[in-house]
Amino acid sequence: MSIIEHFSGAESFFSICEQLKGKRVGILGHLHPDGDCIGAQIAMRDILIRFGAIPLMGLAENKVATNLKWIVRNYEFVQPEEMTVDEYIFVDCGVMLRAGDFAKKLPQPLMSIDHHVSGEKFAQHNFFYPESAATCEVITDFLEQRQWEVSGAIATALYVGIVTDTGKFSYSSTTVRTLFLAAKLASQGANPHRIFIEIYQNEPREKFALIQRFLTSLGFYVDGTICVGRLTEKDFIETGTTADDTEGLVNFPRTIKGVRVAAIAYDREGKTRISLRSDDPTLRLDLFAAKFLGGGHFCAVAFTINDSYEKFEAGFISSLRAHLDAFT
Ligand SMILES: [Mn+2]
């Protein structure tokens, strides 16, 4: 008997994979892919190869965060819009358009594997588990149910997805199942320490100039329960960084005593991107983000507004305050 409760659907997942023998299959994730997205794509590729399919991994803009480059080094990624495939599989992509504008022109994907609470069931077969800490957790669990061993490289890719999406096993989404499956991956060659070094101790120096500016910008609202940090186009230019270097910054205000919601607002491509974090799933930040056509998880969301933050700020703080009042 297993000490964990498995995700349902493993059998149907594998039977769909079986039918893909000889077919070209595009594996797509979301724009600005994180560790969970990349890890899930690499693991899915491996599964499809075992079933005799011909997988192609898509990577929009060919851009991977610096601290994830070591994982993708040995793989080929192609522009999603340039793939010629028979079927598409989406991973870690709550809504189809998160993959990029080109997704508007795609047929209905065969399959989606995802865990974003704000996600939609847009594929023919949706393996959708909002209770899961990571898409890689779902895939690892399916492999575990089939008692499939994976190579060290695949175990590493899956572990990266789990460790990053759980904030090093610290977010409220972390369960006994998460830890059990991570241990299984470690037993198959994922090295927790080495992965930690690669992911978390590999920050470019320029990022620290950005962090300095971010910390200086912190503003506190509603008796210090809301904390917002702000970065502008100028900050990115002067520090030689890009919006990708904002990864993880929101966790600084999150650690401040009394802060219930931490946010970062930054300029990206002429728009303002806002990410919010909390430690309390009952605050349902996913429902707040949905008002601005964003999404994510109970405690971690993001959305984009077509306006400057300066114009949006007052309305943002008051609507966030109203949301917190309603969910407290
Ligand atoms: Mn994820």
Residues whose N, C-alpha, C, O or C-beta is under 5 A from the ligand:
A	BS01	MN	D36 D92 A134 T135 D165
